[in-house]
Amino acid sequence: MDFGHSDTTKRYIERVSAFMAQHVFPVEEQVYSEIHAANPTGDWTKWQEHPTVCELRELAKQQGLWNLFLPDAELGQGLTTVEYAPLAEIMGQVLFAPEIFNCNAPDTGNMEVLYHFGNDHQKQTWLTPLLNGEIRSVFGMTEPDVASSDATNMQASIKQKGNELILNGKKWWSTGLGHPRAKVMIFMGLSNPENDKHSQHSMVIVPLDAPGITIERMLTAYGDYDAPYGHGEITLDNVCVPLDNLIMGMGKGFAIAQGRLGPGRIHHCMRAIGMAEKSLALAIKRGSERIAFGRPLLQLGGNKERIANARMAIEQARLLTLQAAWKIDNLGVKNAMVDISAIKVVIPNMLQDVVDFAVQMHGGGGMSNDFPLARFAAAARALRLADGPDEVHMGMVSRLELKKYK
């Protein structure tokens, strides 16, 4: 395995780093404070995008720093998963940065679904405007009334009636549902209960203005509505869409999900590594500048050892993630399942530990909006549930490990 940066990767690392340094880092705190001031409540109908983010999106697009995640030289920049990984790490240092490059979840995963599995009409109608950044999308999978750690529990239904599909059910934690440009959802539901459990569900494209759709509320994550994106709860009551909105075929939902979640997990994990790097840098800066009991904080309480442990954990996490990326590129998602499951446990837990150390070094300030650490802490904890809880991923790793000894 070769994780060395290609010449193409080096050029993009230089360009993305320069863009972040020149345009994103200087406005980070201003953007967050103004977003909180402009969107103070859960009334998502009044949420607004920040004009600076919109301006930077256009600038990134003009500079060709757009759709970097997509391995297509015409629609994206043609980067492999390994080549894109370090760029995701750079973006991860500021939570709104991926949107600037049109590399934000859940749009990246939805675009990958449409790119790999959508028909020509679906691509023209929905993929093209998503790639252009004209609209945003959500993914409807998790449900409030079942244990969604087992995705086969999904009860939302998809029934065919002639040339139409009738959708019913409730979804929540649908990220991006409150965004002013959110226009479409990829909805996963039970369509073929007679099939084996991994062939019972389907994915359907649903316009968010379809009759029968009700956005019930935005959920808070650690007290924050995460405006202008939001994590919403949505009800579908006899929503009718054309049969042509079905992706790939009835009962193909889990097959699509496997293809969707592989690269997306690399993106999440590399962004988390970027957060960890920034957290460690902030901790070292704080520990060098602040004096307590006559000595810099770094000289107190075993903090040097904590820095060493953080550095070692970050490096191990990065190597494991790059290994997963390499296997996706060279062997396919099915042959990278152990690595993909492993990084979803290792990296968020690593980030949680590093951020917690950084918060401790900052004292009360670490819990406030004066630093990005509180946002990182919430993101770290959320990642241990997003795409499935730790226990599910560890179950996958142990199952495949024990299979070797049968």
RAMO-V437148 format. One record per residue. N is the residue number from 1. RES is the residue in one small letter. PSI is psi in whole degrees, -180 to 180 (NA if undefined). D_LAST is the distance of its C-alpha to the last C-alpha in Angstrom with 1 decimal. Layout:
BEGIN
n->{N/N}
res->{RES/RES}
psi->{PSI/PSI}
d_last->{D_LAST/D_LAST}
END
This chain:
BEGIN
n->{1/2/3/4/5/6/7/8/9/10/11/12/13/14/15/16/17/18/19/20/21/22/23/24/25/26/27/28/29/30/31/32/33/34/35/36/37/38/39/40/41/42/43/44/45/46/47/48/49/50/51/52/53/54/55/56/57/58/59/60/61/62/63/64/65/66/67/68/69/70/71/72/73/74/75/76/77/78/79/80/81/82/83/84/85/86/87/88/89/90/91/92/93/94/95/96/97/98/99/100/101/102/103/104/105/106/107/108/109/110/111/112/113/114/115/116/117/118/119/120/121/122/123/124/125/126/127/128/129/130/131/132/133/134/135/136/137/138/139/140/141/142/143/144/145/146/147/148/149/150/151/152/153/154/155/156/157/158/159/160/161/162/163/164/165/166/167/168/169/170/171/172/173/174/175/176/177/178/179/180/181/182/183/184/185/186/187/188/189/190/191/192/193/194/195/196/197/198/199/200/201/202/203/204/205/206/207/208/209/210/211/212/213/214/215/216/217/218/219/220/221/222/223/224/225/226/227/228/229/230/231/232/233/234/235/236/237/238/239/240/241/242/243/244/245/246/247/248/249/250/251/252/253/254/255/256/257/258/259/260/261/262/263/264/265/266/267/268/269/270/271/272/273/274/275/276/277/278/279/280/281/282/283/284/285/286/287/288/289/290/291/292/293/294/295/296/297/298/299/300/301/302/303/304/305/306/307/308/309/310/311/312/313/314/315/316/317/318/319/320/321/322/323/324/325/326/327/328/329/330/331/332/333/334/335/336/337/338/339/340/341/342/343/344/345/346/347/348/349/350/351/352/353/354/355/356/357/358/359/360/361/362/363/364/365/366/367/368/369/370/371/372/373/374/375/376/377/378/379/380/381/382/383/384/385/386/387/388/389/390/391/392/393/394/395/396/397/398/399/400/401/402/403/404/405/406}
res->{m/d/f/g/h/s/d/t/t/k/r/y/i/e/r/v/s/a/f/m/a/q/h/v/f/p/v/e/e/q/v/y/s/e/i/h/a/a/n/p/t/g/d/w/t/k/w/q/e/h/p/t/v/c/e/l/r/e/l/a/k/q/q/g/l/w/n/l/f/l/p/d/a/e/l/g/q/g/l/t/t/v/e/y/a/p/l/a/e/i/m/g/q/v/l/f/a/p/e/i/f/n/c/n/a/p/d/t/g/n/m/e/v/l/y/h/f/g/n/d/h/q/k/q/t/w/l/t/p/l/l/n/g/e/i/r/s/v/f/g/m/t/e/p/d/v/a/s/s/d/a/t/n/m/q/a/s/i/k/q/k/g/n/e/l/i/l/n/g/k/k/w/w/s/t/g/l/g/h/p/r/a/k/v/m/i/f/m/g/l/s/n/p/e/n/d/k/h/s/q/h/s/m/v/i/v/p/l/d/a/p/g/i/t/i/e/r/m/l/t/a/y/g/d/y/d/a/p/y/g/h/g/e/i/t/l/d/n/v/c/v/p/l/d/n/l/i/m/g/m/g/k/g/f/a/i/a/q/g/r/l/g/p/g/r/i/h/h/c/m/r/a/i/g/m/a/e/k/s/l/a/l/a/i/k/r/g/s/e/r/i/a/f/g/r/p/l/l/q/l/g/g/n/k/e/r/i/a/n/a/r/m/a/i/e/q/a/r/l/l/t/l/q/a/a/w/k/i/d/n/l/g/v/k/n/a/m/v/d/i/s/a/i/k/v/v/i/p/n/m/l/q/d/v/v/d/f/a/v/q/m/h/g/g/g/g/m/s/n/d/f/p/l/a/r/f/a/a/a/a/r/a/l/r/l/a/d/g/p/d/e/v/h/m/g/m/v/s/r/l/e/l/k/k/y/k}
psi->{135/112/6/145/131/166/-38/-46/-43/-40/-43/-36/-45/-43/-45/-41/-44/-41/-45/-46/-39/-36/-29/-55/-41/-23/2/-57/-36/-46/-46/-42/-38/-33/-45/-37/-38/-27/67/-16/180/8/87/-18/-17/2/146/147/153/131/-32/-40/-42/-43/-42/-31/-47/-38/-44/-39/-43/-33/3/16/66/137/42/-23/-22/122/55/122/-19/-47/-25/-142/4/25/143/173/-42/-38/-35/-28/-50/-25/-39/-37/-43/-45/-32/-15/-20/124/-30/-3/-41/-34/-34/-33/11/39/30/146/150/7/-38/-46/-41/-38/-38/-40/-50/-37/-45/-33/-11/154/177/-41/-43/-39/-44/-40/-39/-41/-44/-50/-29/-44/-31/-9/17/-30/170/167/167/167/118/99/-56/141/145/-19/4/165/98/-3/-24/100/-20/-7/-11/130/-17/139/151/117/134/135/95/-125/22/160/135/124/135/145/-177/136/153/175/36/96/136/0/-26/-3/138/-25/10/118/-17/150/139/115/129/128/171/119/-28/71/-16/-15/173/159/-22/11/24/-14/155/164/135/141/126/115/138/-9/13/141/138/-7/130/121/111/-44/167/138/148/145/108/43/-1/132/-8/41/150/25/-64/157/101/162/131/140/137/119/99/46/129/124/157/149/-27/-11/-7/133/120/-45/163/138/8/9/-45/-34/-41/-43/-39/-42/-33/-42/-19/-67/-37/-35/-34/-44/-50/-47/-40/-36/-39/-37/-37/-42/-41/-42/-44/-38/-43/-42/-42/-39/-43/-42/-47/-45/-24/-32/-31/136/131/136/35/7/153/147/-34/-24/2/150/32/20/-31/-40/-36/-37/-44/-45/-39/-45/-45/-40/-40/-45/-42/-41/-42/-44/-40/-39/-42/-34/-44/-42/-44/-43/-39/-45/-40/-25/-14/158/-40/-32/8/15/-39/-46/-42/-45/-39/-44/-29/-16/-49/-48/-48/-37/-40/-47/-42/-44/-45/-44/-40/-41/-44/-41/-44/-39/-29/-7/-144/-32/-30/-22/-6/178/7/-21/161/2/-38/-39/-42/-40/-43/-42/-41/-45/-38/-37/-23/-2/-33/140/19/143/163/-44/-36/-44/-39/-33/-40/-46/-47/-37/-45/-30/-46/-27/-29/-24/6/NA}
d_last->{27.8/31.5/32.6/36.2/38.7/40.1/43.9/43.6/41.5/44.1/46.9/45.3/44.5/48.2/49.4/47.3/48.0/51.7/51.8/50.1/52.6/55.6/55.0/52.3/52.3/56.1/56.0/52.8/54.4/57.3/55.1/53.1/56.3/58.0/55.0/55.0/58.7/58.8/55.8/56.2/55.0/52.4/54.8/52.8/55.5/57.6/55.0/56.0/54.5/55.8/58.2/57.1/53.5/54.9/57.1/54.3/52.2/55.0/55.4/51.8/51.9/55.1/53.5/50.4/48.1/46.8/43.4/41.8/38.3/38.5/37.4/40.3/43.4/45.8/44.7/43.4/43.5/40.6/38.5/34.8/32.6/32.8/36.5/37.1/35.0/37.8/40.3/38.5/38.5/42.3/42.8/40.8/43.6/45.7/44.1/46.5/46.2/43.4/45.8/48.5/46.3/45.0/41.5/41.1/38.5/38.1/40.3/38.1/35.1/37.4/39.0/35.6/34.8/38.3/38.1/34.8/35.0/38.6/41.2/44.4/46.4/43.9/43.9/47.7/48.3/45.8/44.0/47.3/49.0/45.9/45.8/49.5/49.1/51.5/49.2/46.2/43.3/41.0/37.5/37.4/33.9/33.9/35.7/37.6/37.0/33.2/30.4/29.9/26.9/25.1/26.8/26.2/28.8/31.6/34.5/37.1/37.8/38.6/40.5/42.0/45.7/47.1/47.1/46.4/43.6/44.3/42.5/42.5/40.8/40.8/39.1/39.5/38.8/39.7/40.6/43.9/45.3/48.5/49.3/52.6/51.1/48.0/48.6/45.3/42.0/38.7/37.8/34.4/34.6/33.3/34.5/32.4/31.2/30.4/27.6/24.0/23.9/23.4/26.2/28.8/30.5/33.0/34.9/38.7/41.5/44.0/47.4/48.1/51.6/50.5/52.3/50.3/48.6/49.6/48.6/48.7/48.5/47.0/44.8/45.4/42.7/43.9/47.4/47.6/47.9/46.8/49.7/50.3/46.6/45.7/42.7/43.9/43.5/44.4/45.0/45.0/47.3/47.4/47.2/47.8/46.7/46.8/43.9/44.0/42.7/39.2/36.8/34.9/34.7/34.0/30.4/29.6/29.8/26.2/25.9/29.1/28.0/25.0/27.4/30.0/28.1/26.5/29.7/31.4/29.1/30.0/33.6/33.3/31.7/34.2/37.0/35.7/35.8/39.3/40.2/38.8/40.8/43.9/43.4/43.1/46.2/48.1/47.1/48.3/51.5/52.2/51.5/53.8/56.7/56.7/58.4/57.9/59.4/61.0/57.9/55.6/52.7/50.3/51.8/51.0/48.2/45.4/45.6/45.2/41.8/40.9/41.9/39.8/36.7/37.4/37.8/34.6/32.6/34.2/33.5/29.8/29.6/31.4/29.2/26.0/27.8/29.1/25.7/24.6/27.8/27.4/24.0/25.6/28.5/26.7/23.3/23.9/23.0/19.6/18.5/20.1/18.5/17.1/20.6/22.5/21.0/21.5/25.1/26.0/25.3/26.5/29.7/31.4/30.8/32.2/35.1/35.8/36.1/38.4/40.6/41.0/42.2/44.6/45.9/46.6/48.5/50.6/51.4/52.7/53.1/49.3/49.1/51.8/52.2/54.1/50.8/47.7/45.5/45.6/44.5/41.6/40.6/40.6/38.6/36.0/35.5/35.5/32.8/30.4/30.8/31.5/28.8/26.8/26.7/24.9/22.6/21.4/20.6/18.9/16.7/15.8/15.1/12.9/10.9/10.5/9.9/7.0/5.5/5.8/3.8/0.0}
END
